[in-house]
């Protein structure tokens, strides 16, 4: 049996029944990685020794009869902007190329404590700035469904790893779609939790009012199980919410309640001209399925969401320009010193050498939006528009339990297609921005394949703290329409492009 | 276009970001385009609207002021590019006349205890 083909919960079940050991599971994924990684290139760092050691420890504890976490022994991949003690964490940037964190992020502590072996650190757009993983300073990750295409971004490595069967679960981060957009492009399930629901301690800061750690999984049940593991209050993160999860719902039977009476709003702005027909077709088919299950489905117009992208691309760079001020060559990371130069030259030279173009673009754009004379017209105005958008969403949630639409306007684009046009690249996140600005939880789920065989994603959004509802809808859809199997394309070697 | 090029130049200096001429040219053109799109926020009437900086209102949960173990000095300093014992080693701070001005050759030292916090330097 190819263990790597199984979902997180299937693996967990086999291990709990004593059918397989965690070591066997980890070995299966390591073999799969060896087989497909030369084409997919999802990982910046692999740590097979550490993963096997963690797996053997779980197996020992299980034999001893210890009470173990539900997911104990299920391996996981971690995005490379999440700090892992003793494992290099680069943010896919030259400036952090040799950075080895002296501490674990809170989410990493949680998965280590629960006994989930870490397979490695996944590729991403530098500092999570991008939508295709082409902004990685090291190499581009490929879409496992068609290796000529991008996996999306910025958590493209995490999504591609799960899609290719290199990991059953992965952690990513979502600032403005960076979990959901690659989930859609790679045909996996991706959750952006409510802002503050999951600790950001140890997630390398990008845009602090937007950043959130999220999950990639093969299916809804796996995503929910990983979310439950990492969610919760953390005194180390001042923005962390202190609200307990709904403990009454067991991970295995959470979808039994069905969809009867659920009110679902299809966002009409996301079904317009700029959206690919094959994407809209899949969304409409799924809407019909949901109606057939007893859900009430109606289109809803959210006109202010048209302004979300503009507000986001002022707020995000403004916060980034401030957060990235810490990279100066003094305390960690790259340090470029010029003979005879002073400390200011060191700052400028280090940052000039260490940051890639997209990072530079956001620092300049952000400092512009924050500078005297422009602050009110750009940054402050964007924050006010954020308030209006939030109110519009709150109003919509008075009428609907869940809002939905496509996760992306198109199916995955080609490598190189948008890399020189930042505005076009930014537009590929247009469906994901609103929830990032409002802090709502949002889930991208596989919605079938286009006629060309590329994944289409559907995005579901709920009011704050209602992640469970999103997974319930996702599981109901999975019951009606099975998820696509692992893409077989990655088995065909293409030669060593990188 | 010339004006935006000058702005890019000035901002790069403020944020201590070295850019070559080609990068400046590209960034100026792209900044112009992106700002054109971002200016859409100005179409909306926001009079009387409060800005939202954080979507979750903080309940201000404060922890007890207790001394707890933290990382060792050695761990805190493990990624320092150039150090001397518990000190960061950096080029002269006083000798530099400006972001691109002359720098003095003598290295200066900053105490780790003062710099290891969450200060964000390097920004103008």
Interface residues (C-beta under 8 A of the other chain):
Chain A: X98 X99 X100 X102 X103 X195 X196 X209 X235 X238 X239 X241 X242 X304 X306 X307 X309 X310 X311 X313 X314 X321 X322 X323 X325 X326 X327 X328 X329 X330 X331 X332 X333 X334 X335 X337 X338 X340 X341 X342 X343 X344 X345 X346 X347 X348 X349 X351 X352 X353 X355 X357 X360 X361 X363 X364 X365 X367 X368 X369 X371 X377 X378 X380 X381 X382 X383 X384 X385 X386 X387 X388 X390 X422 X423 X426 X437 X438 X439 X464
Chain B: X7 X8 X11 X12 X14 X15 X16 X17 X18 X19 X23 X26 X27 X30 X31 X33 X34 X35 X37 X38 X39 X40 X41 X42 X43 X44 X46 X49 X50 X51 X52 X53 X54 X55 X56 X58 X59 X61 X63 X71 X75 X76 X78 X79 X80 X81 X82 X88 X90 X91 X92 X93 X95 X96 X98 X99 X100 X101 X102 X103 X104 X105 X108 X110 X115 X116 X120 X121 X122 X123
